[in-house]
Amino acid sequence: MSRNATGRATKFDANILITLELSALSRVAWVLVGGRSSRMGVDKARAESDGRALALRVADAVAKVCDSVKLVGDPATYSDLGLPVIGDRFSGQGPLAGIEAALAATGCDNNLIVACDMPAISQILLEAIFAAAETGDCALPRHDDGRLEPLCAVYRRSCHPVILAALEAGIRKVTDALQWKGPSPASKPLELRYVRVPDPASLANLNTPEDWRKYHHG
């Protein structure tokens, strides 16, 4: 099953030639791998979760709402996971560099960027984020206490110039880049859309051994 240009699911018909640009590329997911994982002590992306690498569990989850899933990280390290991998263009500059790399490489306007350590992501929440992004440059979850989740968000290609300029200006925090007004008075800030998080557990990050234990064993 694929999606057409309107985002509606369509069944494959061998008798009809389907243009890939209109069907298979309406939504792309990018899973960020290759972080330092300093608090976990091991590479989170490769850590085995219920018999599968954690990054692949996240990829399985986002594949339910996207037509293509790719990884952002070191190709030499992660290509054996079986998904396409692209490298950062700003090596060692954190997740903002991963977002920039994805938006520089994408051929799609709707890009879901997600961290590799969120295995409980809700399909309903993801669909809500995609819907919110239709009227802005970026849509991201917002908790009731105001906290934002920029590493489970939909970025349109229109975000790329601002994010690239932010990196070049030395900005590294994702939320700072998203709210940045740009390098000149004429620059326009990104139009952000927010989606309420009904269940915070669905966006739980597995950052530490204790997080891992709680998620897998309660």
CORHU-V465056 format. One record per residue. N is the residue number from 1. RES is the residue in three letters. PSI is psi as a letter, one per 40 degrees, with the letter a starting at -180 (999 if undefined). Layout:
BEGIN
n=N res=RES psi=PSI
n=N res=RES psi=PSI
END
This chain:
BEGIN
n=1 res=MET psi=i
n=2 res=SER psi=a
n=3 res=ARG psi=i
n=4 res=ASN psi=a
n=5 res=ALA psi=d
n=6 res=THR psi=e
n=7 res=GLY psi=e
n=8 res=ARG psi=i
n=9 res=ALA psi=h
n=10 res=THR psi=i
n=11 res=LYS psi=i
n=12 res=PHE psi=h
n=13 res=ASP psi=h
n=14 res=ALA psi=e
n=15 res=ASN psi=e
n=16 res=ILE psi=h
n=17 res=LEU psi=h
n=18 res=ILE psi=h
n=19 res=THR psi=h
n=20 res=LEU psi=d
n=21 res=GLU psi=d
n=22 res=LEU psi=e
n=23 res=SER psi=c
n=24 res=ALA psi=e
n=25 res=LEU psi=f
n=26 res=SER psi=d
n=27 res=ARG psi=h
n=28 res=VAL psi=h
n=29 res=ALA psi=h
n=30 res=TRP psi=h
n=31 res=VAL psi=h
n=32 res=LEU psi=h
n=33 res=VAL psi=i
n=34 res=GLY psi=e
n=35 res=GLY psi=i
n=36 res=ARG psi=d
n=37 res=SER psi=f
n=38 res=SER psi=d
n=39 res=ARG psi=d
n=40 res=MET psi=d
n=41 res=GLY psi=e
n=42 res=VAL psi=i
n=43 res=ASP psi=h
n=44 res=LYS psi=d
n=45 res=ALA psi=d
n=46 res=ARG psi=e
n=47 res=ALA psi=h
n=48 res=GLU psi=h
n=49 res=SER psi=h
n=50 res=ASP psi=f
n=51 res=GLY psi=e
n=52 res=ARG psi=i
n=53 res=ALA psi=h
n=54 res=LEU psi=d
n=55 res=ALA psi=d
n=56 res=LEU psi=d
n=57 res=ARG psi=d
n=58 res=VAL psi=d
n=59 res=ALA psi=d
n=60 res=ASP psi=d
n=61 res=ALA psi=d
n=62 res=VAL psi=d
n=63 res=ALA psi=e
n=64 res=LYS psi=d
n=65 res=VAL psi=e
n=66 res=CYS psi=i
n=67 res=ASP psi=e
n=68 res=SER psi=i
n=69 res=VAL psi=h
n=70 res=LYS psi=i
n=71 res=LEU psi=i
n=72 res=VAL psi=h
n=73 res=GLY psi=a
n=74 res=ASP psi=h
n=75 res=PRO psi=d
n=76 res=ALA psi=d
n=77 res=THR psi=d
n=78 res=TYR psi=e
n=79 res=SER psi=d
n=80 res=ASP psi=e
n=81 res=LEU psi=e
n=82 res=GLY psi=e
n=83 res=LEU psi=i
n=84 res=PRO psi=i
n=85 res=VAL psi=h
n=86 res=ILE psi=i
n=87 res=GLY psi=i
n=88 res=ASP psi=i
n=89 res=ARG psi=e
n=90 res=PHE psi=g
n=91 res=SER psi=h
n=92 res=GLY psi=e
n=93 res=GLN psi=e
n=94 res=GLY psi=a
n=95 res=PRO psi=d
n=96 res=LEU psi=d
n=97 res=ALA psi=d
n=98 res=GLY psi=d
n=99 res=ILE psi=d
n=100 res=GLU psi=d
n=101 res=ALA psi=d
n=102 res=ALA psi=d
n=103 res=LEU psi=d
n=104 res=ALA psi=d
n=105 res=ALA psi=e
n=106 res=THR psi=i
n=107 res=GLY psi=e
n=108 res=CYS psi=i
n=109 res=ASP psi=d
n=110 res=ASN psi=h
n=111 res=ASN psi=h
n=112 res=LEU psi=h
n=113 res=ILE psi=h
n=114 res=VAL psi=i
n=115 res=ALA psi=i
n=116 res=CYS psi=e
n=117 res=ASP psi=f
n=118 res=MET psi=g
n=119 res=PRO psi=e
n=120 res=ALA psi=e
n=121 res=ILE psi=h
n=122 res=SER psi=h
n=123 res=GLN psi=d
n=124 res=ILE psi=d
n=125 res=LEU psi=d
n=126 res=LEU psi=d
n=127 res=GLU psi=d
n=128 res=ALA psi=d
n=129 res=ILE psi=d
n=130 res=PHE psi=d
n=131 res=ALA psi=d
n=132 res=ALA psi=d
n=133 res=ALA psi=e
n=134 res=GLU psi=d
n=135 res=THR psi=e
n=136 res=GLY psi=a
n=137 res=ASP psi=d
n=138 res=CYS psi=h
n=139 res=ALA psi=h
n=140 res=LEU psi=i
n=141 res=PRO psi=i
n=142 res=ARG psi=h
n=143 res=HIS psi=i
n=144 res=ASP psi=d
n=145 res=ASP psi=e
n=146 res=GLY psi=e
n=147 res=ARG psi=i
n=148 res=LEU psi=i
n=149 res=GLU psi=g
n=150 res=PRO psi=e
n=151 res=LEU psi=f
n=152 res=CYS psi=g
n=153 res=ALA psi=i
n=154 res=VAL psi=h
n=155 res=TYR psi=h
n=156 res=ARG psi=i
n=157 res=ARG psi=d
n=158 res=SER psi=e
n=159 res=CYS psi=d
n=160 res=HIS psi=d
n=161 res=PRO psi=d
n=162 res=VAL psi=d
n=163 res=ILE psi=d
n=164 res=LEU psi=d
n=165 res=ALA psi=d
n=166 res=ALA psi=d
n=167 res=LEU psi=d
n=168 res=GLU psi=d
n=169 res=ALA psi=e
n=170 res=GLY psi=e
n=171 res=ILE psi=h
n=172 res=ARG psi=d
n=173 res=LYS psi=h
n=174 res=VAL psi=d
n=175 res=THR psi=d
n=176 res=ASP psi=d
n=177 res=ALA psi=d
n=178 res=LEU psi=d
n=179 res=GLN psi=e
n=180 res=TRP psi=i
n=181 res=LYS psi=e
n=182 res=GLY psi=i
n=183 res=PRO psi=e
n=184 res=SER psi=i
n=185 res=PRO psi=d
n=186 res=ALA psi=e
n=187 res=SER psi=i
n=188 res=LYS psi=h
n=189 res=PRO psi=i
n=190 res=LEU psi=i
n=191 res=GLU psi=h
n=192 res=LEU psi=i
n=193 res=ARG psi=i
n=194 res=TYR psi=i
n=195 res=VAL psi=h
n=196 res=ARG psi=i
n=197 res=VAL psi=h
n=198 res=PRO psi=d
n=199 res=ASP psi=g
n=200 res=PRO psi=d
n=201 res=ALA psi=d
n=202 res=SER psi=e
n=203 res=LEU psi=f
n=204 res=ALA psi=h
n=205 res=ASN psi=h
n=206 res=LEU psi=g
n=207 res=ASN psi=d
n=208 res=THR psi=i
n=209 res=PRO psi=d
n=210 res=GLU psi=d
n=211 res=ASP psi=d
n=212 res=TRP psi=d
n=213 res=ARG psi=d
n=214 res=LYS psi=d
n=215 res=TYR psi=d
n=216 res=HIS psi=d
n=217 res=HIS psi=e
n=218 res=GLY psi=999
END
